[in-house]
Amino acid sequence: MRDYGPDLMVTLVAYVKYDKAFSVYTVKFQKGRLPHANICVFLKPESKLLSVDHIDKFISAEIPHKMEDPSLYALVSEFMIHGPCGNANPNCRCMVDRRCSKNYPKKFNPESTTDADDFPVYRRRDNGNTIIKSKVQLDNRSVVPYSLILLKRYQAHINVEWCNQAGSIRYLYKYINKGAGRASLAVLNGDGINNEQTGKDEIKAYYDCRYISACEASWRIFANEVHFRFPPVTRLPFHLEGLQNVVFGAEDDIEDVLEKPSMSYIFLKWMEMNRNNEDARKLTYVEFPMKFYWKLRDRDWAP
């Protein structure tokens, strides 16, 4: 995202955050690079892309005609071209075992389809449109999928994909639970030679460290969100009569345990609201949070 990446990322995240669609995002921090956000937006039923036939109206993986739309051509040239890699640039950071880890360049494809695993394969026609990047001529096979509207609005690298797999959601949550970035290090003497003559000292050989870049440190100091989900999900526990869960420690006093409020209060208080509130009786348990919210401090439902 170049030097203005973090500011643009905040703008994008805010745009998604305050939209009415259901959305979830995770901010990723990478060593030596600016942070970026992985955003997944769930469209309303009337706006969903129900089949692969609707993709081309919203997602493109082609180079626009330079004469017909020069501004879009310039944006795609600057932000949405992968590489060059492969034989043209074997030292590109995407290269692993002399192959592009992102599988570029892609194959030409006359129309958008799905592969054997039902992942989208975007239209990449062999129409002769090319771009010169790092003195290498690239065609539609090297274009990263993008949205014309978002690219023109934010003028930055924004990869847009049609998510039709549960794995796309798990991918976002993976970064919350995987822990901090780690690296294997060797601590040597000042001359660069490990002169230890004794046996292996595991305490000296391993250090439990955490790497925090300047971007991540600033992000956390200003208390910006690392993960966001809208709307928030309310967990509604339920149980059979007299069989609610009670959590306590081995040394806890039984009287204190019985008096301690628990999560099951949400369900019991919902029943109480149904007895005493006529409006509450018109809603199912699942519909209840649409009209009432759980006041954690008072341990009770309120309109």
C-alpha positions in Angstrom: 0.0 0.0 0.0 3.0 2.3 -0.3 3.8 4.9 2.4 0.1 5.9 2.9 -0.9 2.3 3.5 -1.9 2.4 7.2 -4.0 5.6 6.7 -5.8 4.0 3.8 -6.3 0.8 5.7 -8.0 2.7 8.5 -10.3 4.4 5.9 -11.2 1.0 4.3 -11.8 -0.6 7.7 -14.0 2.3 8.8 -16.0 2.1 5.6 -16.7 -1.5 6.1 -17.3 -1.1 9.9 -20.0 1.4 9.6 -21.7 -0.2 6.6 -24.9 -2.1 7.4 -23.7 -5.3 5.9 -22.3 -8.0 8.2 -18.5 -7.8 8.1 -15.4 -9.1 9.8 -11.8 -8.1 9.5 -8.4 -8.8 10.9 -5.4 -6.5 10.8 -2.1 -8.3 9.9 1.4 -7.1 10.8 4.3 -8.3 8.7 8.0 -7.9 9.4 9.6 -5.1 7.3 6.3 -4.2 5.6 3.2 -2.1 6.4 0.2 -3.6 8.0 -2.8 -4.5 6.0 -6.4 -5.7 6.6 -8.2 -8.9 5.5 -11.8 -7.9 5.3 -14.8 -10.2 4.6 -18.1 -8.6 3.9 -21.4 -10.6 3.9 -23.8 -9.0 1.5 -27.5 -8.8 2.0 -29.5 -11.6 0.2 -30.7 -9.2 -2.5 -27.1 -8.2 -3.3 -25.4 -11.5 -3.1 -23.5 -12.9 -6.1 -25.5 -16.1 -6.4 -23.4 -17.7 -9.2 -20.2 -17.3 -11.1 -22.1 -15.6 -13.9 -22.4 -12.4 -11.8 -18.7 -12.1 -10.9 -17.5 -10.1 -14.0 -19.7 -7.1 -13.1 -17.9 -6.6 -9.8 -14.5 -8.3 -10.0 -12.0 -8.0 -12.8 -8.6 -9.7 -13.5 -7.8 -8.0 -16.7 -5.8 -5.0 -17.9 -8.2 -2.2 -19.2 -7.8 -0.7 -22.6 -5.2 2.1 -22.3 -7.1 4.5 -24.6 -10.6 3.8 -23.3 -9.8 4.3 -19.6 -6.3 5.7 -19.1 -6.8 6.5 -15.4 -7.8 2.9 -14.6 -5.0 1.6 -16.8 -2.5 3.6 -14.8 -4.0 2.4 -11.4 -3.9 -1.3 -12.5 -0.3 -0.8 -13.8 0.8 0.6 -10.4 -1.1 -1.4 -7.9 -2.6 -4.6 -9.3 0.1 -6.3 -11.3 1.9 -9.3 -9.7 5.6 -9.6 -10.3 7.4 -9.9 -12.6 8.5 -13.2 -11.2 9.4 -16.6 -12.7 12.2 -16.7 -15.2 12.0 -12.9 -15.7 12.8 -12.3 -12.0 13.9 -15.5 -10.1 14.8 -13.4 -7.1 11.2 -12.1 -6.5 10.2 -12.7 -2.9 7.2 -14.8 -4.1 9.5 -17.4 -5.6 9.8 -20.7 -3.8 11.8 -23.6 -5.3 12.0 -21.6 -8.6 8.2 -21.3 -8.8 5.8 -18.5 -7.8 4.1 -19.4 -4.5 1.0 -17.4 -5.7 0.8 -19.4 -8.9 1.4 -16.5 -11.2 1.2 -16.1 -14.1 -2.3 -17.6 -14.3 -3.8 -19.2 -17.3 -5.8 -17.4 -19.9 -9.5 -18.0 -19.4 -12.3 -16.8 -21.8 -14.9 -16.6 -19.0 -15.2 -16.8 -15.2 -15.7 -20.3 -13.9 -15.0 -22.4 -10.8 -12.4 -25.1 -10.5 -12.8 -28.6 -9.1 -12.8 -27.3 -5.5 -15.4 -24.7 -6.4 -13.0 -21.8 -6.1 -13.5 -19.0 -8.6 -11.3 -18.8 -11.7 -11.6 -15.3 -13.0 -11.9 -14.2 -16.7 -8.5 -13.5 -18.2 -8.9 -13.1 -22.0 -6.0 -13.1 -24.4 -7.0 -9.7 -25.8 -3.5 -8.3 -26.4 -3.6 -5.7 -23.6 -0.2 -5.5 -21.9 1.7 -3.6 -19.3 5.5 -2.9 -19.0 6.7 -3.4 -15.5 10.4 -3.5 -14.5 11.2 -3.7 -18.3 9.1 -6.9 -18.6 5.9 -7.1 -20.7 3.0 -8.6 -18.7 -0.5 -9.5 -19.7 -3.8 -10.4 -18.1 -2.2 -13.5 -16.6 -0.4 -11.3 -14.1 -3.3 -9.2 -12.9 -4.4 -9.5 -9.3 -8.3 -9.5 -9.1 -9.7 -6.1 -8.2 -12.8 -4.0 -8.0 -13.0 -1.1 -10.4 -14.9 1.0 -8.0 -12.7 0.4 -5.0 -9.5 0.8 -7.0 -10.5 4.2 -8.4 -11.8 5.4 -5.0 -8.8 4.5 -2.9 -6.0 4.2 -5.4 -4.1 1.5 -3.7 -3.6 -2.3 -3.8 -6.9 -3.9 -2.9 -7.3 -7.5 -3.8 -11.0 -8.4 -4.1 -12.1 -12.0 -4.2 -15.4 -13.8 -4.4 -15.6 -15.8 -1.1 -17.7 -18.9 -1.4 -15.8 -21.1 0.9 -15.9 -21.5 4.7 -12.1 -21.5 4.6 -12.2 -17.8 3.8 -13.7 -17.2 7.2 -11.3 -19.5 9.1 -8.4 -17.7 7.3 -9.4 -14.5 9.1 -9.7 -16.0 12.5 -6.4 -17.9 12.2 -4.5 -14.7 12.7 -6.2 -14.0 16.0 -5.2 -17.4 17.5 -1.9 -18.2 15.9 0.1 -16.1 18.4 2.9 -13.6 17.8 5.4 -13.9 14.9 8.5 -15.9 15.8 11.9 -16.5 14.3 14.8 -18.9 15.1 17.9 -17.0 16.2 21.5 -18.0 17.1 23.4 -15.9 19.6 27.2 -15.9 18.8 30.3 -14.2 20.2 31.4 -10.8 18.9 33.7 -12.5 16.3 30.7 -14.3 14.8 31.9 -17.7 15.9 30.3 -19.9 18.5 33.2 -20.9 20.7 31.2 -22.9 23.3 33.3 -26.0 24.0 30.8 -27.5 26.5 27.7 -29.5 25.6 24.6 -28.0 24.2 23.0 -25.5 26.7 19.3 -25.5 25.9 18.7 -22.4 28.0 21.2 -20.4 26.0 20.1 -21.9 22.7 16.5 -21.0 23.0 14.9 -17.7 23.7 11.1 -17.1 24.0 10.9 -13.7 22.3 8.2 -11.8 20.6 8.8 -9.5 17.6 6.8 -6.3 17.5 7.3 -3.9 14.5 7.0 -0.1 14.8 3.7 -0.3 12.9 2.2 -2.8 15.3 3.5 -1.0 18.4 1.9 2.3 17.2 -1.3 0.5 16.3 -1.6 -1.0 19.8 -0.5 2.2 21.6 -3.4 4.1 20.0 -5.7 1.2 20.9 -6.8 0.5 17.4 -8.8 -2.7 16.8 -6.9 -5.7 15.6 -10.0 -7.7 15.0 -13.6 -6.5 14.4 -16.9 -8.2 13.8 -20.2 -6.5 13.0 -22.8 -7.0 14.2 -21.5 -8.4 17.4 -22.7 -11.9 18.1 -24.7 -12.5 21.3 -24.4 -16.0 22.7 -27.7 -17.3 24.0 -27.2 -20.3 26.4 -30.1 -22.6 27.2 -30.5 -25.7 29.4 -33.2 -28.0 30.8 -34.9 -27.1 34.1 -32.4 -27.4 37.0 -29.6 -28.5 34.8 -27.8 -25.2 34.2 -24.0 -25.2 34.2 -22.2 -24.0 37.3 -18.4 -23.4 37.2 -16.4 -23.4 40.4 -13.0 -24.3 41.8 -12.1 -27.1 44.1 -11.6 -24.7 47.0 -14.7 -22.5 46.5 -17.3 -22.4 49.2 -20.5 -24.0 48.0 -22.7 -21.1 49.3 -20.6 -18.6 47.4 -20.9 -20.7 44.3 -24.7 -20.9 44.5 -25.0 -17.1 44.9 -22.6 -16.3 42.1 -24.3 -15.1 38.9 -23.7 -17.3 35.9 -24.2 -17.3 32.1 -27.4 -19.3 32.6 -29.0 -16.1 34.0 -29.5 -14.9 30.4 -31.8 -17.8 29.8 -33.6 -17.7 33.2 -34.1 -13.9 32.9 -35.5 -14.3 29.4 -38.1 -16.6 30.9 -38.8 -14.1 33.6 -39.2 -11.4 31.0 -41.8 -13.5 29.1 -43.8 -13.8 32.3 -43.8 -10.1 33.1 -43.5 -8.3 29.7 -46.1 -8.6 27.0 -43.8 -7.3 24.2 -41.2 -10.0 25.2 -43.7 -12.8 24.6 -44.0 -11.7 20.9 -40.3 -12.6 20.3 -38.6 -15.9 20.1 -35.3 -16.5 22.0 -33.3 -15.9 18.9 -35.2 -12.7 18.0 -35.0 -11.3 21.5 -31.6 -9.5 21.2 -33.1 -7.4 18.3 -35.4 -5.6 20.8 -33.6 -6.2 24.1 -29.9 -6.2 25.3 -28.2 -7.9 28.1 -27.0 -5.5 30.9 -24.0 -7.3 32.2 -23.7 -5.1 35.3 -27.4 -5.6 36.4 -27.6 -9.2 35.1 -30.9 -8.4 33.4 -32.5 -7.7 30.0 -33.4 -4.1 29.1 -35.2 -2.7 26.1 
